[in-house]
């Protein structure tokens, strides 16, 4: 059973951002510092990637541990388990579909877990190596 009313739960969920999250901003700043220029959250691209590096034909997705069920930190809430299983499974399936789409088009796909952004500078270095390889 949820500890909040439906109205309160709706209010809480409405505050969850889909763009310019704290983890995205940290990562973007590290990439910008390395000299990468990008488009952010462009709806022109399939799956609405967090970042598009057109010059390198690369899309970057920054996946939160909760919403994409990270193997290290992913968990399901205790209430409304049926809903959350379906929701998270759908997110994971959509991620696979997006990956297939870009690989078929000859693009590189980079997915970064939220917990890896504790060291954004290291991650941006890894992205640099991946993009330029």
C-alpha positions in Angstrom: 0.0 0.0 0.0 1.3 3.4 -0.9 1.9 5.8 2.0 0.7 8.8 0.0 -2.7 9.6 -1.4 -3.2 9.4 -5.1 -3.2 13.2 -5.3 0.0 13.6 -3.3 1.8 10.7 -5.3 0.8 12.4 -8.5 2.2 15.7 -7.3 5.5 14.0 -6.3 5.8 12.2 -9.7 5.1 15.4 -11.6 8.2 16.9 -10.2 10.5 14.3 -11.7 12.4 15.9 -14.5 13.1 14.3 -17.9 15.7 16.9 -19.0 18.5 18.9 -17.4 18.7 16.6 -14.4 21.6 17.0 -12.0 23.4 14.0 -13.4 23.0 15.3 -17.0 24.3 18.8 -16.1 27.4 17.3 -14.4 28.1 15.1 -17.4 27.6 17.9 -20.0 29.9 20.2 -18.2 32.6 17.6 -18.2 32.2 16.9 -21.9 32.1 20.7 -22.7 35.3 21.1 -20.8 36.9 18.4 -23.0 35.9 20.4 -26.1 32.9 18.4 -27.2 29.9 20.3 -28.7 26.5 18.7 -28.7 22.8 19.0 -28.9 20.8 18.2 -25.8 17.5 16.4 -25.5 16.7 16.9 -29.2 13.3 15.6 -30.2 14.6 15.3 -33.8 16.4 12.1 -32.9 14.9 8.7 -32.2 14.5 8.0 -28.5 15.3 11.6 -27.6 19.0 11.1 -26.6 20.3 13.2 -23.7 23.2 14.3 -26.0 23.8 14.1 -29.7 27.3 14.6 -31.0 26.5 14.9 -34.7 30.1 15.4 -35.8 30.9 11.9 -34.4 27.6 10.3 -35.2 27.2 9.4 -31.5 24.2 9.6 -29.1 24.6 9.5 -25.4 22.0 8.4 -22.9 22.4 9.0 -19.2 20.4 6.3 -17.5 19.3 6.7 -13.9 19.8 3.7 -11.7 16.1 3.6 -10.7 14.3 4.2 -14.0 16.5 1.9 -16.0 17.0 -0.8 -13.3 20.8 -0.6 -12.8 22.2 -4.0 -12.0 24.1 -2.5 -9.0 21.5 -0.1 -7.6 18.2 -0.8 -9.3 15.3 -1.7 -7.1 11.5 -1.8 -7.3 9.3 0.0 -4.9 7.5 -2.2 -2.4 4.0 -0.8 -3.3 2.3 -1.2 -6.6 4.8 -3.9 -7.6 2.9 -5.0 -10.7 2.9 -1.5 -12.1 6.6 -0.9 -11.4 7.7 -4.2 -12.9 5.8 -3.4 -16.1 7.1 0.2 -16.2 10.8 -0.7 -15.6 10.6 -3.6 -18.1 9.2 -1.3 -20.7 12.0 1.2 -20.1 14.6 -1.5 -20.6 12.9 -2.8 -23.7 12.7 0.7 -25.2 16.5 1.2 -24.4 17.2 -2.0 -26.4 15.1 -0.8 -29.3 16.8 2.6 -29.4 20.2 0.9 -29.3 19.3 -1.3 -32.3 18.0 1.7 -34.2 21.2 3.7 -33.9 23.5 0.7 -34.5 21.5 -0.1 -37.7 22.0 3.5 -38.8 25.8 3.3 -38.2 25.8 5.5 -35.1 27.6 4.9 -31.8 25.5 4.6 -28.7 26.9 5.4 -25.3 24.9 4.7 -22.2 26.2 6.0 -18.9 24.8 4.9 -15.5 24.0 7.5 -13.0 26.3 6.0 -10.4 29.3 6.3 -12.7 28.9 10.0 -12.8 30.4 10.4 -9.4 33.6 10.8 -11.5 32.3 12.8 -14.5 35.8 13.7 -15.6 36.8 10.1 -15.9 33.6 9.2 -17.8 34.1 12.1 -20.2 37.6 10.8 -20.9 36.2 7.3 -21.6 33.6 8.9 -23.9 36.4 10.7 -25.7 38.2 7.4 -26.3 35.0 5.7 -27.5 34.0 8.5 -29.9 37.4 8.9 -31.5 38.0 5.1 -32.0 
